[in-house]
Amino acid sequence: MRKIFIAGNWKMNLLKSSATALVQQLMDSLKGISNVDVAVCPPSVYLGDLAATLRGSAIGLGAQNVYSKPDGAYTGELSCAMLQDVGCQYVILGHSERRAIFGETDALVNEKLKAVLAAGLTPIVCIGETLEEREAGRTTDVVRGQCRGSLAGLTEEQMKKTVLAYEPVWAIGTGKTATPAQAEEVHADIRALLSTLFSPSTAEHVIIQYGGSVKADNALELLGQPNIDGALVGGASLKSDSFTAIVQAAAAIKK
Ligand code: 13P
């Protein structure tokens, strides 16, 4: 039984006051929901403050990136220990914006993933094809390639602790959501791949979120698919009402 996991990726949005207000609203509006795991991933500079605001709440806290090295001369970077020190439990890795804008490769994502798992943080590893790749009929190849590269060398136990997020690049911030059938097809294929790379029982454990224009009005149908175990939400996670409605939709689903 996989528990639905909804995470908000705030990207480079909000300032301290609006971030704190949003978290306070969510603590209130999500009170009483216990059958869904929820996390917010704000900009790193606010993690410490928000961890203090969230103390005692069931809402988890995640970073949007991390570096793999423990310390040293890596100007501008943050380590896993630093994220833990300020109260973080999750880290998003290999988001398509980091891959496309900052040149992150599967090899780098893999290096970061191993550091995150060794530290005891929960990684959310993003994969997904571009529109060009989809139109060329290469979705399966691309997504499988990203999985193989990003997840290389993991033990079964490490794989079980890793969350994946399938985010078709053409659906991110565009308002174009993959249809539930399109998303389910890729999720099922990812699980089939995990079953051969690891084992069927490990594959059954892994949470695979969908991301890309998830909104309150499409969440129910997407999350109702057998292999869609949650959502990584961008734009709709920036407002309490829309994020709450997505979590409520998830809470209403009986799988
Ligand atoms: P949107 O929900 O804004 O499309 O963003 C999705 C995303 O990139 C989450 O990581």
py3Dmol code that shows the C-alpha trace and the ligand (Angstrom):
import py3Dmol

protein = """\
ATOM      1  CA  MET A   1       0.000   0.000   0.000  1.00  0.00           C
ATOM      2  CA  ARG A   2       1.521   3.280  -1.111  1.00  0.00           C
ATOM      3  CA  LYS A   3       0.445   6.406   0.765  1.00  0.00           C
ATOM      4  CA  ILE A   4      -0.319   9.342  -1.518  1.00  0.00           C
ATOM      5  CA  PHE A   5       2.369  12.044  -1.305  1.00  0.00           C
ATOM      6  CA  ILE A   6       1.644  15.620  -2.397  1.00  0.00           C
ATOM      7  CA  ALA A   7       4.567  18.065  -2.467  1.00  0.00           C
ATOM      8  CA  GLY A   8       4.572  21.738  -3.390  1.00  0.00           C
ATOM      9  CA  ASN A   9       7.574  22.982  -5.349  1.00  0.00           C
ATOM     10  CA  TRP A  10       7.500  26.722  -4.807  1.00  0.00           C
ATOM     11  CA  LYS A  11      10.464  27.264  -7.191  1.00  0.00           C
ATOM     12  CA  MET A  12      11.882  30.842  -6.961  1.00  0.00           C
ATOM     13  CA  ASN A  13       8.692  32.424  -5.615  1.00  0.00           C
ATOM     14  CA  LEU A  14       7.417  34.207  -2.487  1.00  0.00           C
ATOM     15  CA  LEU A  15       9.251  36.219   0.166  1.00  0.00           C
ATOM     16  CA  LYS A  16       9.580  35.505   3.868  1.00  0.00           C
ATOM     17  CA  SER A  17       6.282  37.072   4.917  1.00  0.00           C
ATOM     18  CA  SER A  18       4.190  35.476   2.156  1.00  0.00           C
ATOM     19  CA  ALA A  19       5.965  32.128   2.606  1.00  0.00           C
ATOM     20  CA  THR A  20       5.266  32.134   6.345  1.00  0.00           C
ATOM     21  CA  ALA A  21       1.643  33.148   5.803  1.00  0.00           C
ATOM     22  CA  LEU A  22       1.148  30.344   3.265  1.00  0.00           C
ATOM     23  CA  VAL A  23       2.565  27.718   5.608  1.00  0.00           C
ATOM     24  CA  GLN A  24       0.389  28.987   8.468  1.00  0.00           C
ATOM     25  CA  GLN A  25      -2.717  28.785   6.264  1.00  0.00           C
ATOM     26  CA  LEU A  26      -1.824  25.248   5.186  1.00  0.00           C
ATOM     27  CA  MET A  27      -1.267  24.103   8.774  1.00  0.00           C
ATOM     28  CA  ASP A  28      -4.775  25.234   9.469  1.00  0.00           C
ATOM     29  CA  SER A  29      -6.517  24.030   6.311  1.00  0.00           C
ATOM     30  CA  LEU A  30      -4.847  20.589   6.258  1.00  0.00           C
ATOM     31  CA  LYS A  31      -5.387  19.833   9.918  1.00  0.00           C
ATOM     32  CA  GLY A  32      -7.079  16.469  10.315  1.00  0.00           C
ATOM     33  CA  ILE A  33      -5.863  14.974   7.011  1.00  0.00           C
ATOM     34  CA  SER A  34      -3.713  12.002   7.934  1.00  0.00           C
ATOM     35  CA  ASN A  35      -4.058   9.615   4.975  1.00  0.00           C
ATOM     36  CA  VAL A  36      -1.902  11.806   2.676  1.00  0.00           C
ATOM     37  CA  ASP A  37       1.750  12.809   3.132  1.00  0.00           C
ATOM     38  CA  VAL A  38       2.283  16.505   2.418  1.00  0.00           C
ATOM     39  CA  ALA A  39       5.430  18.596   2.036  1.00  0.00           C
ATOM     40  CA  VAL A  40       6.350  22.087   0.905  1.00  0.00           C
ATOM     41  CA  CYS A  41       9.631  22.911  -0.822  1.00  0.00           C
ATOM     42  CA  PRO A  42      10.316  26.626  -0.448  1.00  0.00           C
ATOM     43  CA  PRO A  43      13.424  28.534  -1.546  1.00  0.00           C
ATOM     44  CA  SER A  44      16.340  27.373   0.645  1.00  0.00           C
ATOM     45  CA  VAL A  45      16.855  30.717   2.406  1.00  0.00           C
ATOM     46  CA  TYR A  46      13.484  30.301   4.119  1.00  0.00           C
ATOM     47  CA  LEU A  47      13.877  26.676   5.199  1.00  0.00           C
ATOM     48  CA  GLY A  48      15.052  27.469   8.727  1.00  0.00           C
ATOM     49  CA  ASP A  49      12.280  29.973   9.418  1.00  0.00           C
ATOM     50  CA  LEU A  50       9.617  27.714   7.974  1.00  0.00           C
ATOM     51  CA  ALA A  51      10.884  24.697   9.912  1.00  0.00           C
ATOM     52  CA  ALA A  52      10.269  26.733  13.062  1.00  0.00           C
ATOM     53  CA  THR A  53       6.777  27.687  11.885  1.00  0.00           C
ATOM     54  CA  LEU A  54       6.015  24.058  10.991  1.00  0.00           C
ATOM     55  CA  ARG A  55       7.264  22.572  14.264  1.00  0.00           C
ATOM     56  CA  GLY A  56       4.762  19.998  15.519  1.00  0.00           C
ATOM     57  CA  SER A  57       2.864  19.966  12.205  1.00  0.00           C
ATOM     58  CA  ALA A  58       2.513  16.930   9.929  1.00  0.00           C
ATOM     59  CA  ILE A  59       3.583  18.989   6.899  1.00  0.00           C
ATOM     60  CA  GLY A  60       7.083  18.056   5.759  1.00  0.00           C
ATOM     61  CA  LEU A  61       9.757  20.421   4.522  1.00  0.00           C
ATOM     62  CA  GLY A  62      11.909  19.965   1.431  1.00  0.00           C
ATOM     63  CA  ALA A  63      14.667  21.746  -0.456  1.00  0.00           C
ATOM     64  CA  GLN A  64      14.673  22.167  -4.225  1.00  0.00           C
ATOM     65  CA  ASN A  65      18.318  21.207  -4.720  1.00  0.00           C
ATOM     66  CA  VAL A  66      21.482  20.220  -2.856  1.00  0.00           C
ATOM     67  CA  TYR A  67      25.131  19.540  -3.653  1.00  0.00           C
ATOM     68  CA  SER A  68      26.659  16.104  -3.227  1.00  0.00           C
ATOM     69  CA  LYS A  69      29.861  17.045  -1.359  1.00  0.00           C
ATOM     70  CA  PRO A  70      29.868  17.225   2.452  1.00  0.00           C
ATOM     71  CA  ASP A  71      31.677  20.581   2.717  1.00  0.00           C
ATOM     72  CA  GLY A  72      34.445  22.614   1.104  1.00  0.00           C
ATOM     73  CA  ALA A  73      35.108  25.144  -1.610  1.00  0.00           C
ATOM     74  CA  TYR A  74      31.817  24.973  -3.538  1.00  0.00           C
ATOM     75  CA  THR A  75      30.694  28.584  -3.690  1.00  0.00           C
ATOM     76  CA  GLY A  76      26.952  29.006  -3.681  1.00  0.00           C
ATOM     77  CA  GLU A  77      26.136  25.407  -2.843  1.00  0.00           C
ATOM     78  CA  LEU A  78      24.512  23.733   0.185  1.00  0.00           C
ATOM     79  CA  SER A  79      25.237  20.316   1.712  1.00  0.00           C
ATOM     80  CA  CYS A  80      22.822  17.636   2.927  1.00  0.00           C
ATOM     81  CA  ALA A  81      23.986  18.222   6.522  1.00  0.00           C
ATOM     82  CA  MET A  82      23.118  21.923   6.204  1.00  0.00           C
ATOM     83  CA  LEU A  83      19.618  21.106   4.980  1.00  0.00           C
ATOM     84  CA  GLN A  84      19.119  18.686   7.863  1.00  0.00           C
ATOM     85  CA  ASP A  85      20.531  21.216  10.294  1.00  0.00           C
ATOM     86  CA  VAL A  86      17.731  23.652   9.449  1.00  0.00           C
ATOM     87  CA  GLY A  87      14.998  21.012   9.662  1.00  0.00           C
ATOM     88  CA  CYS A  88      14.593  19.681   6.131  1.00  0.00           C
ATOM     89  CA  GLN A  89      13.419  16.114   5.387  1.00  0.00           C
ATOM     90  CA  TYR A  90      13.080  16.050   1.591  1.00  0.00           C
ATOM     91  CA  VAL A  91      15.148  17.206  -1.392  1.00  0.00           C
ATOM     92  CA  ILE A  92      13.992  17.576  -4.994  1.00  0.00           C
ATOM     93  CA  LEU A  93      16.710  16.393  -7.401  1.00  0.00           C
ATOM     94  CA  GLY A  94      17.102  16.768 -11.152  1.00  0.00           C
ATOM     95  CA  HIS A  95      14.077  18.964 -11.739  1.00  0.00           C
ATOM     96  CA  SER A  96      13.761  19.664 -15.466  1.00  0.00           C
ATOM     97  CA  GLU A  97      14.510  23.340 -14.819  1.00  0.00           C
ATOM     98  CA  ARG A  98      17.799  22.354 -13.200  1.00  0.00           C
ATOM     99  CA  ARG A  99      18.538  19.998 -16.063  1.00  0.00           C
ATOM    100  CA  ALA A 100      17.640  22.509 -18.818  1.00  0.00           C
ATOM    101  CA  ILE A 101      18.827  25.811 -17.302  1.00  0.00           C
ATOM    102  CA  PHE A 102      21.712  24.667 -15.082  1.00  0.00           C
ATOM    103  CA  GLY A 103      22.954  21.734 -17.137  1.00  0.00           C
ATOM    104  CA  GLU A 104      22.373  18.963 -14.582  1.00  0.00           C
ATOM    105  CA  THR A 105      23.012  15.505 -15.995  1.00  0.00           C
ATOM    106  CA  ASP A 106      21.825  12.074 -14.896  1.00  0.00           C
ATOM    107  CA  ALA A 107      25.357  11.443 -13.571  1.00  0.00           C
ATOM    108  CA  LEU A 108      25.209  14.522 -11.325  1.00  0.00           C
ATOM    109  CA  VAL A 109      21.690  13.666 -10.177  1.00  0.00           C
ATOM    110  CA  ASN A 110      22.952  10.168  -9.319  1.00  0.00           C
ATOM    111  CA  GLU A 111      25.857  11.583  -7.294  1.00  0.00           C
ATOM    112  CA  LYS A 112      23.493  13.903  -5.401  1.00  0.00           C
ATOM    113  CA  LEU A 113      20.974  11.107  -4.887  1.00  0.00           C
ATOM    114  CA  LYS A 114      23.568   8.889  -3.191  1.00  0.00           C
ATOM    115  CA  ALA A 115      24.602  11.745  -0.879  1.00  0.00           C
ATOM    116  CA  VAL A 116      20.968  12.502   0.001  1.00  0.00           C
ATOM    117  CA  LEU A 117      20.210   8.850   0.792  1.00  0.00           C
ATOM    118  CA  ALA A 118      23.404   8.450   2.818  1.00  0.00           C
ATOM    119  CA  ALA A 119      22.361  11.486   4.874  1.00  0.00           C
ATOM    120  CA  GLY A 120      18.923   9.999   5.568  1.00  0.00           C
ATOM    121  CA  LEU A 121      16.975  12.654   3.665  1.00  0.00           C
ATOM    122  CA  THR A 122      14.187  11.593   1.300  1.00  0.00           C
ATOM    123  CA  PRO A 123      14.946  12.393  -2.342  1.00  0.00           C
ATOM    124  CA  ILE A 124      12.336  13.289  -4.962  1.00  0.00           C
ATOM    125  CA  VAL A 125      14.006  12.514  -8.298  1.00  0.00           C
ATOM    126  CA  CYS A 126      12.431  14.185 -11.340  1.00  0.00           C
ATOM    127  CA  ILE A 127      12.354  12.702 -14.833  1.00  0.00           C
ATOM    128  CA  GLY A 128      10.368  13.556 -17.933  1.00  0.00           C
ATOM    129  CA  GLU A 129      10.502  14.106 -21.677  1.00  0.00           C
ATOM    130  CA  THR A 130      10.308  17.314 -23.710  1.00  0.00           C
ATOM    131  CA  LEU A 131       7.560  17.951 -26.263  1.00  0.00           C
ATOM    132  CA  GLU A 132      10.010  17.291 -29.096  1.00  0.00           C
ATOM    133  CA  GLU A 133      10.961  13.938 -27.584  1.00  0.00           C
ATOM    134  CA  ARG A 134       7.297  12.984 -27.083  1.00  0.00           C
ATOM    135  CA  GLU A 135       6.387  13.941 -30.642  1.00  0.00           C
ATOM    136  CA  ALA A 136       9.307  11.884 -31.940  1.00  0.00           C
ATOM    137  CA  GLY A 137       7.871   8.848 -30.089  1.00  0.00           C
ATOM    138  CA  ARG A 138      10.851   8.763 -27.707  1.00  0.00           C
ATOM    139  CA  THR A 139       9.067   9.215 -24.351  1.00  0.00           C
ATOM    140  CA  THR A 140       9.725   5.689 -23.072  1.00  0.00           C
ATOM    141  CA  ASP A 141      13.377   5.712 -24.154  1.00  0.00           C
ATOM    142  CA  VAL A 142      14.041   9.117 -22.603  1.00  0.00           C
ATOM    143  CA  VAL A 143      12.303   8.398 -19.304  1.00  0.00           C
ATOM    144  CA  ARG A 144      13.857   4.939 -19.006  1.00  0.00           C
ATOM    145  CA  GLY A 145      17.291   6.414 -19.803  1.00  0.00           C
ATOM    146  CA  GLN A 146      16.880   9.078 -17.111  1.00  0.00           C
ATOM    147  CA  CYS A 147      15.795   6.435 -14.599  1.00  0.00           C
ATOM    148  CA  ARG A 148      18.721   4.140 -15.404  1.00  0.00           C
ATOM    149  CA  GLY A 149      21.225   7.016 -15.191  1.00  0.00           C
ATOM    150  CA  SER A 150      19.813   8.766 -12.136  1.00  0.00           C
ATOM    151  CA  LEU A 151      19.182   5.596 -10.133  1.00  0.00           C
ATOM    152  CA  ALA A 152      22.369   3.700 -11.038  1.00  0.00           C
ATOM    153  CA  GLY A 153      24.011   1.743  -8.230  1.00  0.00           C
ATOM    154  CA  LEU A 154      21.200   2.068  -5.700  1.00  0.00           C
ATOM    155  CA  THR A 155      20.477  -0.851  -3.381  1.00  0.00           C
ATOM    156  CA  GLU A 156      16.934  -2.206  -3.110  1.00  0.00           C
ATOM    157  CA  GLU A 157      16.581  -0.481   0.276  1.00  0.00           C
ATOM    158  CA  GLN A 158      17.755   2.845  -1.143  1.00  0.00           C
ATOM    159  CA  MET A 159      15.367   2.541  -4.083  1.00  0.00           C
ATOM    160  CA  LYS A 160      12.458   1.937  -1.719  1.00  0.00           C
ATOM    161  CA  LYS A 161      13.271   5.209   0.047  1.00  0.00           C
ATOM    162  CA  THR A 162      13.475   7.196  -3.202  1.00  0.00           C
ATOM    163  CA  VAL A 163      10.448   9.098  -4.511  1.00  0.00           C
ATOM    164  CA  LEU A 164      10.233   9.606  -8.280  1.00  0.00           C
ATOM    165  CA  ALA A 165       8.367  12.449  -9.970  1.00  0.00           C
ATOM    166  CA  TYR A 166       7.356  12.023 -13.602  1.00  0.00           C
ATOM    167  CA  GLU A 167       7.106  15.544 -14.947  1.00  0.00           C
ATOM    168  CA  PRO A 168       6.649  15.821 -18.707  1.00  0.00           C
ATOM    169  CA  VAL A 169       8.488  19.053 -19.527  1.00  0.00           C
ATOM    170  CA  TRP A 170       5.740  20.159 -21.936  1.00  0.00           C
ATOM    171  CA  ALA A 171       3.199  20.076 -19.074  1.00  0.00           C
ATOM    172  CA  ILE A 172       5.218  22.193 -16.614  1.00  0.00           C
ATOM    173  CA  GLY A 173       3.824  25.684 -16.130  1.00  0.00           C
ATOM    174  CA  THR A 174       1.959  25.469 -19.434  1.00  0.00           C
ATOM    175  CA  GLY A 175      -1.534  24.598 -18.218  1.00  0.00           C
ATOM    176  CA  LYS A 176      -1.313  21.511 -20.481  1.00  0.00           C
ATOM    177  CA  THR A 177      -1.650  18.494 -18.219  1.00  0.00           C
ATOM    178  CA  ALA A 178      -0.875  15.020 -19.454  1.00  0.00           C
ATOM    179  CA  THR A 179      -4.159  13.141 -19.659  1.00  0.00           C
ATOM    180  CA  PRO A 180      -4.589  10.581 -16.872  1.00  0.00           C
ATOM    181  CA  ALA A 181      -4.092   7.848 -19.502  1.00  0.00           C
ATOM    182  CA  GLN A 182      -0.893   9.431 -20.861  1.00  0.00           C
ATOM    183  CA  ALA A 183       0.524   9.846 -17.363  1.00  0.00           C
ATOM    184  CA  GLU A 184      -0.531   6.364 -16.227  1.00  0.00           C
ATOM    185  CA  GLU A 185       1.128   4.779 -19.265  1.00  0.00           C
ATOM    186  CA  VAL A 186       4.494   6.318 -18.343  1.00  0.00           C
ATOM    187  CA  HIS A 187       4.101   5.621 -14.610  1.00  0.00           C
ATOM    188  CA  ALA A 188       3.308   1.969 -15.307  1.00  0.00           C
ATOM    189  CA  ASP A 189       6.345   1.742 -17.576  1.00  0.00           C
ATOM    190  CA  ILE A 190       8.601   3.293 -14.913  1.00  0.00           C
ATOM    191  CA  ARG A 191       7.325   0.728 -12.396  1.00  0.00           C
ATOM    192  CA  ALA A 192       7.932  -2.088 -14.879  1.00  0.00           C
ATOM    193  CA  LEU A 193      11.497  -0.830 -15.354  1.00  0.00           C
ATOM    194  CA  LEU A 194      12.061  -0.661 -11.575  1.00  0.00           C
ATOM    195  CA  SER A 195      10.825  -4.196 -11.326  1.00  0.00           C
ATOM    196  CA  THR A 196      13.567  -5.378 -13.711  1.00  0.00           C
ATOM    197  CA  LEU A 197      16.321  -3.062 -12.382  1.00  0.00           C
ATOM    198  CA  PHE A 198      15.523  -3.914  -8.743  1.00  0.00           C
ATOM    199  CA  SER A 199      12.716  -6.362  -7.942  1.00  0.00           C
ATOM    200  CA  PRO A 200       8.926  -6.522  -8.264  1.00  0.00           C
ATOM    201  CA  SER A 201       8.495  -5.945  -4.516  1.00  0.00           C
ATOM    202  CA  THR A 202      10.765  -2.896  -4.535  1.00  0.00           C
ATOM    203  CA  ALA A 203       8.931  -1.533  -7.588  1.00  0.00           C
ATOM    204  CA  GLU A 204       5.635  -1.910  -5.716  1.00  0.00           C
ATOM    205  CA  HIS A 205       6.995   0.188  -2.832  1.00  0.00           C
ATOM    206  CA  VAL A 206       8.190   3.197  -4.813  1.00  0.00           C
ATOM    207  CA  ILE A 207       6.107   6.360  -4.755  1.00  0.00           C
ATOM    208  CA  ILE A 208       5.860   7.862  -8.255  1.00  0.00           C
ATOM    209  CA  GLN A 209       4.421  11.381  -8.271  1.00  0.00           C
ATOM    210  CA  TYR A 210       3.074  13.121 -11.352  1.00  0.00           C
ATOM    211  CA  GLY A 211       3.956  16.779 -11.965  1.00  0.00           C
ATOM    212  CA  GLY A 212       2.924  19.257 -14.640  1.00  0.00           C
ATOM    213  CA  SER A 213      -0.017  21.656 -14.275  1.00  0.00           C
ATOM    214  CA  VAL A 214      -1.676  19.677 -11.487  1.00  0.00           C
ATOM    215  CA  LYS A 215      -4.700  21.653 -10.303  1.00  0.00           C
ATOM    216  CA  ALA A 216      -7.625  21.040  -8.004  1.00  0.00           C
ATOM    217  CA  ASP A 217      -9.833  20.133 -10.975  1.00  0.00           C
ATOM    218  CA  ASN A 218      -7.566  17.488 -12.516  1.00  0.00           C
ATOM    219  CA  ALA A 219      -5.985  16.058  -9.342  1.00  0.00           C
ATOM    220  CA  LEU A 220      -8.716  13.554  -8.570  1.00  0.00           C
ATOM    221  CA  GLU A 221      -8.588  11.868 -11.967  1.00  0.00           C
ATOM    222  CA  LEU A 222      -4.779  11.815 -12.130  1.00  0.00           C
ATOM    223  CA  LEU A 223      -4.361  10.519  -8.584  1.00  0.00           C
ATOM    224  CA  GLY A 224      -7.024   7.893  -9.175  1.00  0.00           C
ATOM    225  CA  GLN A 225      -4.750   6.074 -11.653  1.00  0.00           C
ATOM    226  CA  PRO A 226      -3.248   2.869 -10.263  1.00  0.00           C
ATOM    227  CA  ASN A 227       0.409   3.885 -10.699  1.00  0.00           C
ATOM    228  CA  ILE A 228       0.120   7.586  -9.820  1.00  0.00           C
ATOM    229  CA  ASP A 229       0.951   7.882  -6.139  1.00  0.00           C
ATOM    230  CA  GLY A 230       1.042  11.610  -5.642  1.00  0.00           C
ATOM    231  CA  ALA A 231       1.785  14.960  -7.200  1.00  0.00           C
ATOM    232  CA  LEU A 232       4.616  17.449  -7.387  1.00  0.00           C
ATOM    233  CA  VAL A 233       2.766  20.733  -7.695  1.00  0.00           C
ATOM    234  CA  GLY A 234       4.271  24.003  -8.956  1.00  0.00           C
ATOM    235  CA  GLY A 235       1.996  26.991  -9.572  1.00  0.00           C
ATOM    236  CA  ALA A 236      -1.004  25.647  -7.665  1.00  0.00           C
ATOM    237  CA  SER A 237       1.142  25.133  -4.542  1.00  0.00           C
ATOM    238  CA  LEU A 238       1.651  28.884  -4.135  1.00  0.00           C
ATOM    239  CA  LYS A 239      -1.873  29.520  -2.897  1.00  0.00           C
ATOM    240  CA  SER A 240      -3.392  27.883   0.151  1.00  0.00           C
ATOM    241  CA  ASP A 241      -6.793  27.315  -1.485  1.00  0.00           C
ATOM    242  CA  SER A 242      -5.526  25.529  -4.577  1.00  0.00           C
ATOM    243  CA  PHE A 243      -2.933  23.407  -2.753  1.00  0.00           C
ATOM    244  CA  THR A 244      -5.454  22.487  -0.054  1.00  0.00           C
ATOM    245  CA  ALA A 245      -7.985  21.429  -2.686  1.00  0.00           C
ATOM    246  CA  ILE A 246      -5.401  19.113  -4.278  1.00  0.00           C
ATOM    247  CA  VAL A 247      -4.567  17.518  -0.922  1.00  0.00           C
ATOM    248  CA  GLN A 248      -8.286  17.149  -0.159  1.00  0.00           C
ATOM    249  CA  ALA A 249      -8.803  15.445  -3.524  1.00  0.00           C
ATOM    250  CA  ALA A 250      -5.973  13.049  -2.644  1.00  0.00           C
ATOM    251  CA  ALA A 251      -7.477  12.388   0.790  1.00  0.00           C
ATOM    252  CA  ALA A 252     -10.791  11.393  -0.817  1.00  0.00           C
ATOM    253  CA  ILE A 253      -9.191   8.670  -2.948  1.00  0.00           C
ATOM    254  CA  LYS A 254      -9.401   5.071  -1.806  1.00  0.00           C
ATOM    255  CA  LYS A 255      -6.878   2.911  -3.608  1.00  0.00           C
TER     256      LYS A 255
END
"""
ligand_1 = """\
10
13P
P 3.420 23.433 -12.521
O 2.526 22.731 -11.546
O 3.464 24.927 -12.312
O 3.164 23.031 -13.928
O 4.927 22.943 -12.162
C 5.174 21.599 -12.053
C 6.536 21.425 -11.525
O 7.523 21.715 -12.179
C 6.683 20.905 -10.151
O 7.998 20.551 -9.871
"""
view = py3Dmol.view(width=600, height=400)
view.addModel(protein, "pdb")
view.setStyle({"model": 0}, {"cartoon": {"style": "trace"}})
view.addModel(ligand_1, "xyz")
view.setStyle({"model": 1}, {"stick": {}})
view.zoomTo()
view.show()
